[in-house]
Amino acid sequence: MILIDSHTHLDMKKFDSDRDQVIERALSAGVRQIITIGIDTKSSMKAVALTERYPSVFASAGIHPHNADRADYHDLKHIALLARREKVVAIGEIGLDFYRNLSSRKKQRELFHKQLDIALSVDLPVVIHDREAHEEVLETLSSFKRNGFKGVIHCFSGDYNLAKTFIGMGYYISIPGTITVKNARQMQDVAARIPSSKMLLETDAPFLTPVPHRGQRNEPSFVIYAAQKVAELRGIPFEEVAQETSNNASQLFNLPLPT
C-alpha cells in the first residue's frame, strides 16, 4: 500500500522538535511521499531544504494570499528561481482568501496572476487556495487556461457542482482529513461523487486534524484517516482509494516511483 500526502507544511515550527520522527511515522503508515508547501519566500526555501534532507519529501514554492501585502518583486523572483530546483514539483500555495482578508484583495489578485505566470513559465502545476472566493478563482483560472495547464484545488471547500466545474477545467480536487468530522456533509458528498481519477488526499498538517485525533497536532501519517473515510463513503476497499489517489498525485506532480 502506498499513500501520498499531497499538502502539508513540514517547515513550520510545530515540527521542529520531532520532524525526523514525524517522517518516520509517515513512512511506517504507508505514506511514501509527502509534498511540503511553501507559503512565502522563507517558507518555500525551508521546504526546498527539507527535500534535500528527506528522500520522501518534495516541495512547492509559492506565496499564500495571506502574505500578498508583504510580497514584492524580489519575492516573486526568488519563487521563480526556487521553482527550478530538482524536487520542487508545483507552484503554491497560491490563490485568493476573501474570508480572512489578511491582505488586500487588490494585492491578492495581483500576486495570484503573477504566480500563475510563473507556473506557466516553468511548466509546473499549481496548488490553489480558494476560500470564499470561488467565482473569482474560477474566472482567473479560466483566463489562464492553456494546453497542459493543470493543478489542484487544495482543501476543497465548495459543493459538488463547483467541484465538477473545476474538474472540467482539468483540476484535481484535494480532500483533507476534516472529511472525518461528522458535520462535514458537503465535503463528504463531494468525496463520494467526484471521479476517483480526479481526487487527491492531504493533511494540511499541522492544521485540520482528523478524527480520532482532534485537538492534537496534525501530521502526514494521519492522511490514512482521510483515505479510510473516502473508502467508506464510496463503498470501496481502502487499498483502492490509496492506490488511485497516489497515482493521481504522482501524475499531477510528476513524482518518481517511491522506493
C-alpha positions in Angstrom: 0.0 0.0 0.0 1.2 3.5 -0.9 -0.3 6.8 0.3 0.8 10.3 -0.7 0.1 13.4 1.4 -0.2 16.0 -1.3 -0.3 19.0 1.0 1.5 19.6 4.3 3.6 22.2 6.0 6.6 20.4 7.5 8.7 23.6 7.6 6.6 25.0 10.4 7.8 25.4 14.0 5.3 22.9 15.3 7.5 20.2 13.7 10.9 21.5 14.9 11.1 19.2 18.0 10.3 15.9 16.2 10.4 16.3 12.4 12.5 13.1 12.0 10.0 11.1 14.0 7.1 12.6 12.0 8.7 11.5 8.8 9.3 8.0 10.2 5.7 7.7 11.4 4.5 8.7 7.9 6.7 6.0 6.3 5.6 3.4 8.8 1.9 4.2 8.0 2.5 3.7 4.2 2.8 7.4 3.4 5.7 7.1 1.0 5.8 10.6 -0.4 5.0 14.0 1.1 4.7 17.4 -0.6 5.5 20.2 1.8 4.0 23.5 0.7 5.6 27.0 0.7 3.5 30.0 1.8 6.1 32.7 1.4 9.8 33.0 0.3 11.2 31.9 3.6 8.8 29.0 3.9 9.5 27.9 0.4 13.3 28.0 1.0 12.8 25.8 4.1 10.5 23.4 2.1 13.2 23.0 -0.5 15.9 22.4 2.2 13.7 19.6 3.6 13.6 17.9 0.2 17.4 17.7 0.4 17.3 16.1 3.9 14.4 13.6 3.4 14.2 11.4 0.2 10.4 11.0 0.6 9.7 14.8 0.7 9.0 17.1 -2.2 8.2 20.7 -2.2 6.2 23.5 -3.7 7.3 27.2 -3.9 4.8 30.0 -3.6 3.3 32.9 -1.7 0.0 32.4 0.1 -2.7 35.1 -0.4 -2.4 36.0 3.3 1.1 37.2 2.6 0.2 39.2 -0.5 0.6 42.7 1.1 4.2 41.9 2.0 5.3 40.3 -1.2 7.4 42.3 -3.7 9.3 41.8 -7.0 12.2 40.2 -5.2 10.0 37.6 -3.6 8.5 36.7 -6.9 11.9 36.4 -8.5 13.0 34.1 -5.7 10.0 31.9 -6.1 10.7 31.6 -9.8 14.3 30.6 -9.0 13.2 28.0 -6.4 10.7 26.6 -8.9 13.6 25.3 -11.0 15.1 23.2 -8.2 15.0 19.5 -8.8 12.4 18.4 -6.1 10.1 21.4 -6.5 7.0 19.9 -8.1 4.5 22.8 -8.0 3.8 26.5 -7.6 1.8 27.1 -4.5 0.1 27.7 -2.2 -1.3 30.5 -4.3 -4.8 31.9 -4.7 -7.4 34.1 -3.0 -8.8 34.2 0.5 -11.7 36.6 0.9 -12.7 35.0 4.3 -9.9 36.4 6.5 -8.8 39.1 4.1 -5.4 39.3 5.8 -4.1 41.0 2.7 -5.9 43.5 0.4 -8.0 41.9 -2.3 -6.2 44.0 -4.9 -2.8 42.7 -3.8 -4.1 39.1 -3.6 -5.3 39.4 -7.2 -2.1 40.8 -8.5 0.0 38.2 -6.7 -2.2 35.3 -7.9 -1.9 36.4 -11.5 1.9 36.9 -11.3 2.4 33.4 -9.7 0.2 31.8 -12.4 2.5 33.4 -14.9 5.5 31.8 -13.1 3.8 28.4 -13.2 3.3 28.7 -16.9 6.9 29.8 -17.5 8.4 26.8 -15.6 5.7 24.3 -16.7 4.6 23.3 -13.2 1.2 22.6 -11.8 -0.4 25.0 -9.3 -1.7 24.4 -5.7 -4.7 26.6 -5.3 -6.0 28.2 -2.1 -9.7 29.2 -2.6 -11.6 30.4 0.5 -14.8 32.4 0.0 -13.5 33.4 -3.5 -14.9 30.6 -5.7 -16.2 32.8 -8.5 -13.1 34.9 -8.9 -10.8 31.9 -8.6 -12.8 30.2 -11.4 -12.7 33.3 -13.5 -8.9 33.8 -13.0 -8.1 30.2 -13.8 -10.3 30.2 -16.8 -8.4 33.2 -18.1 -5.2 31.3 -17.7 -6.5 28.1 -19.3 -4.0 26.9 -21.9 -2.9 23.5 -23.1 -1.4 21.4 -20.4 -2.0 23.9 -17.5 -3.0 21.9 -14.5 -3.2 21.9 -10.7 -5.2 21.0 -7.6 -7.8 22.9 -5.6 -6.3 22.4 -2.1 -8.6 21.6 0.9 -11.7 21.9 -1.3 -14.5 23.8 0.4 -17.1 24.1 -2.3 -20.1 21.9 -3.3 -20.3 19.1 -5.9 -21.3 21.4 -8.7 -18.3 23.6 -8.1 -16.1 20.5 -8.0 -17.4 19.4 -11.3 -16.6 22.8 -12.8 -13.0 22.7 -11.6 -12.6 19.1 -12.8 -14.0 20.1 -16.2 -11.2 22.7 -16.4 -8.6 20.0 -15.7 -8.1 20.4 -12.0 -7.9 17.8 -9.2 -9.9 18.1 -6.0 -8.0 17.6 -2.8 -9.8 16.0 0.2 -8.4 16.9 3.7 -8.7 14.9 6.9 -11.6 17.0 8.1 -13.8 14.9 5.9 -13.9 12.7 9.0 -15.7 15.3 11.0 -19.4 14.5 11.5 -20.8 17.8 10.2 -18.6 17.9 7.0 -21.5 16.8 4.9 -20.8 18.9 1.9 -17.2 17.7 1.7 -18.3 14.1 2.2 -20.8 14.5 -0.7 -18.1 15.8 -3.0 -15.7 12.9 -2.0 -18.4 10.3 -2.6 -19.4 11.6 -6.1 -16.4 13.1 -8.0 -14.4 10.8 -10.3 -11.8 8.9 -8.4 -9.3 9.8 -11.2 -9.5 13.5 -10.1 -9.1 13.1 -6.3 -6.1 13.7 -4.1 -5.7 13.3 -0.3 -4.0 15.8 2.0 -3.5 16.6 5.7 -2.7 20.3 5.6 -0.7 19.5 8.7 -0.2 20.8 11.3 -3.8 22.1 10.7 -7.1 20.3 10.1 -6.5 17.3 12.3 -8.9 14.4 11.6 -11.0 12.3 13.8 -9.8 10.5 16.0 -7.0 12.9 16.8 -9.0 16.2 17.0 -7.3 18.6 19.4 -3.8 17.3 18.6 -1.3 18.5 16.0 -1.9 17.0 12.6 0.9 15.2 10.7 1.3 13.3 7.4 0.7 9.9 8.8 -2.9 11.0 9.6 -3.7 11.1 5.8 -4.7 7.5 6.3 -7.9 8.7 8.0 -9.0 10.7 5.0 -8.4 7.6 2.8 -10.4 5.4 5.2 -13.4 7.9 5.2 -13.4 8.2 1.4 -13.4 4.4 1.1 -16.3 4.2 3.5 -18.3 6.9 1.6 -17.7 5.3 -1.8 -18.2 1.7 -0.6 -14.8 0.5 -2.0 -11.7 -1.0 -0.4 -9.3 1.3 1.4 -6.5 0.0 -0.8 -8.3 1.1 -3.9 -8.5 4.7 -2.6 -4.9 4.7 -1.6 -3.7 3.4 -5.0 -5.9 5.7 -7.1 -5.2 8.9 -5.1 -1.5 8.1 -5.1 -1.5 7.5 -8.8 -3.2 10.8 -9.3 -0.7 12.7 -7.2 2.2 11.0 -9.0 0.7 12.0 -12.3 -0.1 15.6 -11.4 3.3 16.4 -9.7 5.4 14.1 -11.9 6.8 12.2 -8.9 9.2 9.4 -9.3 8.3 5.9 -8.2 8.6 5.7 -4.4 11.4 3.5 -3.1 
